[in-house]
Amino acid sequence: QVQLVESGGGKVQPGRSLRLSCAASGGVSSLIVMGWHRAPPGKQTELVARVYNGGSIDYADSVKGRFTVSRDSAKNAVFLQMNNLELEDTGVYFCYADEASGRRFWGQGTQVTVSS
């Protein structure tokens, strides 16, 4: 059973930066992709960014050029560097990981609030 624990959320002003971290434990050798989703207030959860074992990376159009996802396989961790944050980036950010079987695991979520 894979467990994911996020950290690094908080409240910042527009234009500032935050870095989210997610540490994975238990059965991590079976994971093929790790990434981040977010749930904006009153909206459905959306993919933010993901990185595959082979190094391929996907970003939501809304964060391209501002966010950077990275993965440390040795430490079983995935990170999300968020720069030039906008009001619309506010939401609960969830780390996730998929196995080759299609099973998905979720972290508990961390709140990111961008407010002036």
Contacts in CASP RR format, 6 or more apart in sequence:
PFRMAT RR
TARGET T0000
AUTHOR 0000-0000-0000
METHOD contacts of the structure
MODEL  1
QVQLVESGGGKVQPGRSLRLSCAASGGVSSLIVMGWHRAPPGKQTELVAR
VYNGGSIDYADSVKGRFTVSRDSAKNAVFLQMNNLELEDTGVYFCYADEA
SGRRFWGQGTQVTVSS
1 26 0 8 1.000
1 27 0 8 1.000
1 105 0 8 1.000
2 24 0 8 1.000
2 25 0 8 1.000
2 26 0 8 1.000
2 27 0 8 1.000
2 28 0 8 1.000
2 30 0 8 1.000
2 31 0 8 1.000
2 97 0 8 1.000
2 99 0 8 1.000
2 105 0 8 1.000
3 24 0 8 1.000
3 25 0 8 1.000
3 26 0 8 1.000
3 105 0 8 1.000
3 107 0 8 1.000
4 22 0 8 1.000
4 23 0 8 1.000
4 24 0 8 1.000
4 95 0 8 1.000
4 96 0 8 1.000
4 97 0 8 1.000
4 105 0 8 1.000
4 106 0 8 1.000
4 107 0 8 1.000
4 108 0 8 1.000
5 22 0 8 1.000
5 23 0 8 1.000
5 25 0 8 1.000
5 95 0 8 1.000
5 107 0 8 1.000
5 108 0 8 1.000
6 20 0 8 1.000
6 21 0 8 1.000
6 22 0 8 1.000
6 93 0 8 1.000
6 94 0 8 1.000
6 95 0 8 1.000
6 107 0 8 1.000
6 108 0 8 1.000
6 109 0 8 1.000
6 110 0 8 1.000
7 20 0 8 1.000
7 21 0 8 1.000
7 22 0 8 1.000
7 23 0 8 1.000
7 110 0 8 1.000
8 18 0 8 1.000
8 19 0 8 1.000
8 20 0 8 1.000
8 21 0 8 1.000
8 110 0 8 1.000
9 18 0 8 1.000
9 20 0 8 1.000
9 93 0 8 1.000
9 110 0 8 1.000
9 111 0 8 1.000
9 112 0 8 1.000
10 18 0 8 1.000
10 110 0 8 1.000
10 111 0 8 1.000
10 112 0 8 1.000
10 113 0 8 1.000
11 113 0 8 1.000
11 114 0 8 1.000
11 115 0 8 1.000
12 18 0 8 1.000
12 85 0 8 1.000
12 113 0 8 1.000
12 114 0 8 1.000
12 115 0 8 1.000
13 114 0 8 1.000
13 115 0 8 1.000
13 116 0 8 1.000
14 85 0 8 1.000
14 86 0 8 1.000
14 87 0 8 1.000
14 114 0 8 1.000
14 115 0 8 1.000
14 116 0 8 1.000
15 83 0 8 1.000
15 84 0 8 1.000
15 85 0 8 1.000
15 86 0 8 1.000
15 114 0 8 1.000
16 85 0 8 1.000
16 114 0 8 1.000
17 81 0 8 1.000
17 82 0 8 1.000
17 83 0 8 1.000
17 84 0 8 1.000
17 85 0 8 1.000
18 82 0 8 1.000
18 85 0 8 1.000
18 112 0 8 1.000
19 79 0 8 1.000
19 80 0 8 1.000
19 81 0 8 1.000
19 82 0 8 1.000
20 36 0 8 1.000
20 79 0 8 1.000
20 80 0 8 1.000
20 82 0 8 1.000
20 93 0 8 1.000
20 95 0 8 1.000
20 110 0 8 1.000
20 112 0 8 1.000
21 77 0 8 1.000
21 78 0 8 1.000
21 79 0 8 1.000
22 34 0 8 1.000
22 35 0 8 1.000
22 36 0 8 1.000
22 77 0 8 1.000
22 78 0 8 1.000
22 79 0 8 1.000
22 80 0 8 1.000
22 95 0 8 1.000
22 107 0 8 1.000
23 75 0 8 1.000
23 76 0 8 1.000
23 77 0 8 1.000
24 31 0 8 1.000
24 34 0 8 1.000
24 76 0 8 1.000
24 77 0 8 1.000
24 78 0 8 1.000
24 97 0 8 1.000
25 76 0 8 1.000
28 76 0 8 1.000
28 97 0 8 1.000
30 99 0 8 1.000
30 100 0 8 1.000
30 101 0 8 1.000
31 53 0 8 1.000
31 97 0 8 1.000
31 98 0 8 1.000
31 99 0 8 1.000
32 52 0 8 1.000
32 53 0 8 1.000
32 98 0 8 1.000
32 99 0 8 1.000
32 100 0 8 1.000
33 50 0 8 1.000
33 51 0 8 1.000
33 52 0 8 1.000
33 53 0 8 1.000
33 97 0 8 1.000
33 98 0 8 1.000
34 50 0 8 1.000
34 51 0 8 1.000
34 71 0 8 1.000
34 78 0 8 1.000
34 95 0 8 1.000
34 96 0 8 1.000
34 97 0 8 1.000
34 98 0 8 1.000
35 48 0 8 1.000
35 49 0 8 1.000
35 50 0 8 1.000
35 51 0 8 1.000
35 69 0 8 1.000
35 78 0 8 1.000
35 80 0 8 1.000
35 95 0 8 1.000
35 96 0 8 1.000
35 97 0 8 1.000
36 47 0 8 1.000
36 48 0 8 1.000
36 49 0 8 1.000
36 50 0 8 1.000
36 69 0 8 1.000
36 78 0 8 1.000
36 80 0 8 1.000
36 93 0 8 1.000
36 94 0 8 1.000
36 95 0 8 1.000
36 96 0 8 1.000
37 45 0 8 1.000
37 46 0 8 1.000
37 47 0 8 1.000
37 48 0 8 1.000
37 93 0 8 1.000
37 94 0 8 1.000
37 96 0 8 1.000
38 45 0 8 1.000
38 46 0 8 1.000
38 48 0 8 1.000
38 89 0 8 1.000
38 91 0 8 1.000
38 92 0 8 1.000
38 93 0 8 1.000
38 94 0 8 1.000
38 112 0 8 1.000
39 45 0 8 1.000
39 46 0 8 1.000
39 91 0 8 1.000
39 92 0 8 1.000
39 94 0 8 1.000
40 46 0 8 1.000
40 88 0 8 1.000
40 90 0 8 1.000
40 91 0 8 1.000
41 90 0 8 1.000
41 91 0 8 1.000
45 94 0 8 1.000
46 60 0 8 1.000
47 58 0 8 1.000
47 60 0 8 1.000
48 59 0 8 1.000
48 60 0 8 1.000
48 63 0 8 1.000
48 67 0 8 1.000
48 69 0 8 1.000
48 80 0 8 1.000
48 93 0 8 1.000
49 57 0 8 1.000
49 58 0 8 1.000
49 59 0 8 1.000
49 60 0 8 1.000
49 63 0 8 1.000
49 67 0 8 1.000
49 68 0 8 1.000
49 69 0 8 1.000
49 80 0 8 1.000
50 57 0 8 1.000
50 58 0 8 1.000
50 69 0 8 1.000
51 57 0 8 1.000
51 69 0 8 1.000
51 70 0 8 1.000
51 71 0 8 1.000
51 78 0 8 1.000
53 73 0 8 1.000
55 71 0 8 1.000
57 69 0 8 1.000
59 65 0 8 1.000
59 67 0 8 1.000
59 69 0 8 1.000
62 88 0 8 1.000
63 82 0 8 1.000
63 89 0 8 1.000
66 82 0 8 1.000
66 83 0 8 1.000
66 84 0 8 1.000
66 85 0 8 1.000
66 86 0 8 1.000
67 80 0 8 1.000
67 81 0 8 1.000
67 82 0 8 1.000
67 83 0 8 1.000
68 80 0 8 1.000
68 81 0 8 1.000
68 83 0 8 1.000
69 78 0 8 1.000
69 79 0 8 1.000
69 80 0 8 1.000
69 81 0 8 1.000
70 78 0 8 1.000
70 79 0 8 1.000
70 81 0 8 1.000
71 77 0 8 1.000
71 78 0 8 1.000
71 79 0 8 1.000
72 78 0 8 1.000
72 79 0 8 1.000
78 95 0 8 1.000
78 97 0 8 1.000
80 93 0 8 1.000
82 89 0 8 1.000
82 112 0 8 1.000
85 112 0 8 1.000
85 114 0 8 1.000
86 114 0 8 1.000
87 114 0 8 1.000
87 115 0 8 1.000
87 116 0 8 1.000
88 114 0 8 1.000
89 112 0 8 1.000
89 114 0 8 1.000
90 112 0 8 1.000
90 113 0 8 1.000
90 114 0 8 1.000
90 115 0 8 1.000
91 111 0 8 1.000
91 112 0 8 1.000
91 113 0 8 1.000
92 109 0 8 1.000
92 110 0 8 1.000
92 111 0 8 1.000
92 112 0 8 1.000
93 109 0 8 1.000
93 110 0 8 1.000
93 111 0 8 1.000
93 112 0 8 1.000
94 106 0 8 1.000
94 107 0 8 1.000
94 108 0 8 1.000
94 109 0 8 1.000
95 106 0 8 1.000
95 107 0 8 1.000
95 109 0 8 1.000
96 104 0 8 1.000
96 105 0 8 1.000
96 106 0 8 1.000
96 107 0 8 1.000
97 104 0 8 1.000
97 105 0 8 1.000
98 104 0 8 1.000
98 105 0 8 1.000
99 105 0 8 1.000
END
